């Protein structure tokens, strides 16, 4: 009998429950969790450039302004009016001119922190220049840490640019990154948090408009005799009517007819309480700050940092556009010097920048009135090459 009692107890015993000891402390995804977008280059470009008007305008404003600056080519003795390198810069390839090529190059640097130029042609000055997409490039470091090759990958196909003796086939220009030895840090990465906030605020505003700018609520059922539970048929009918007549932009503002003890209880904060518009403007200002664009130039309201638009435009050129152009043109000029066989300097012509006309006039006047300087010293201060014997 004891044996049969044991078997009977085994049959009626509950199944053993298995659970992780850390299960109760796992935080499941809910409405209160923050969801950040991925930080890879492709995701940042989608969310911060193609999907955000502030990021799009900031990148376009910098890239177009920088690409429109006229460039000069010179060495230690003269400034060239005609030169193979100057001809290459003027028309780098059959599909692009100088402004189009440099706009693409500046755009890649702003979006990913890295810009790549490919030289096409063997021997002497290249025949063409092409901008390569930075999200497809990968650097191959050697044993000493310096790059030995670059891989350009499109789908399953890969092309390797080997670095050896002589001029490199690829010019890599990268922004400063304190924690990466090979790749640059883009303003898009620094502004990623503000971009998420701005996009979320825009999505929330769109959802409010679709719902007639009203927050969501709950339908409370007060049944007869205090019973607060709907039957399955009543529940299904209520859901179907809500989805058919009270969901979506087409049904925004439609009055709701409640019967049988149903009552509507609004929930959530109002747009004025949440202050989404101010949050959105603050995020837009952070995005513009990360790129170095005065918010006034993008049309962000409430910014009075600069006295007027002209001052903001001058600060934009002086603090953002010119440092970027000087860095990129110096790198490109040094790279092309390896093909030309002579040290050349490619730089922007500051005397043809309308935003800096007042500053340049003052500088020319001060240098011209400095009687204690020689002609050679004055030319050096103005960035001009030395006079030749013929001059």
Secondary structure, 3 states (H helix, E strand, C coil): CHHHHHHHHHHHCCCCCCCCCCHHHCCCCCCCCCCCCCCCHHHHHHHHHHCCHHHHHHHHHHHHHHHCCCEEEECCCCECCCCHHHHHHHCCECCECHHHHHHHHHHHHHHHCEEEEEEECCCCCCCEEEEECHHHEEEEECCCCCEEEEEEEECCEEEEEECCCCCCCEEEEECCCCCCCCCCCCHHHHCHHHHHHHHHHHHHHHHHHHCCCCCCEEEEECCHHHCCCCCHHHHHHHHHHHHHHCCCHHHCCCCCCCCCCEEEEECCCCHHHHCHHHHHHHHHHHHHHHHCCCHHHHCCCCCCCCCCHHHHHHHHHHHHHHHHHHHHHHHHHHHHHHHHCCCCEEEECHHHCHHHHHHHHHHHHHHHCCCCCCHHHHHHHCCCCCCCCCC
